[in-house]
């Protein structure tokens, strides 16, 4: 086995890692009650989708358009992180908690 094959692995390896990251992120979103922790789970799922995108791009022969799309997704994720954290900070200042039950009480 060459060092290149060891370092970069196969397509299946990257897809399994991507799937595991997505499952971990989804379980965090479904099981945790803190909005900040749920937000981190959503970010983990987004990164898992990006890893799968780059894996398929590499499998197709290093498609440049997928890399550009990946950079666009990273830029959107940065904007989403800024807006999401601002909403969570605003909720915390209003309710002194980041619990999801507190967020549901704002509807009433």
N, C-alpha and C positions, 0 to 999 in steps of 0.2 A: 504494500500500500504506500503510495507516495504521500508526501507532506501536503500537497495540494488537495488530494482527496480527503485527507484527514482534517484539514482546516476548514474546508468549505462544505464537506458532507454532500449528501444527495438531496434531491428534491423532496423525497419522502421525509427525510429528517427535518427539514425546514417546515414542511406542512404539519408534521406532528407537533413541533414546538409551537407553531402558530395556533393550532387547535387547542393545545394545552393552555396557552395564554388566554385565548378567547373563553375557554371554559372557566378558568380562574376568575377572569373579569366578570363574566356573567353571574357566577356564584356570589361574588362580592356584591354586585348590584342587587341581587335578589335576597340575600341573607342579612346584610348589614342595615342598620337604621340611621347611621350618620350620613348626612348629605355629602360631606367631604370625602368620606371613604367610598361612597357610591360613585362620586365623581371620578375618583382615582380608578375605580373598576371600569368605568366607561372609557377612560383614557387607555387602559390596558387592552380593552377590546379593540379600540381604534388602532393601536400599535400592532395587534395580532393581524388585523386585516391588512395593514401596510406590509407586514412581513410576508403574508401570502401573496400579495400583489407583486412584490419584488422577486419572490420565488418563481412565480409563473413567468415573469419577464425574463429571468435568467434561463429558465427552461426553454423559452422560445428563442434564445440566442442573444440575450442582452439588448432587448428592445429599448431604445432611447426614450420613446414616448411614455413608457411606463415609469421611467425614472423621473421625468418631468411631472407626471401625474403624482408620483410619490412626494415630490417637493411641494406641489400644490396642496396635497393633503396635510403635510406637516405645517404649512402656513395657516390653513384653516383650523387645524388642531390648536395652534398657538392662540388664534383669535377666540376659539371656543373656550380655551382654558381661562383666558382673561375675563370673558363675559361670565362664565360659570362661577369663577371665584368671586367676582364682584357680586353676583346674586347671592352666593352663600354668605359672604361677609355682611351684606345688607340684611339678610334673614337673621343672622346671628345678632346684629345690632338691635333688631326689632324685637326678637324673642329671647335673646340670651341663650340660645340653644340651636344646634344644627340637626336636631332630631326630625325625622320625616313626619312624625305625628304633629309636630308644631307647624310644619309647612301646610299640612292638611287643614289646620284650624284657621288659616288665613282666609279660607273660602267663606266662612260663616260671617 
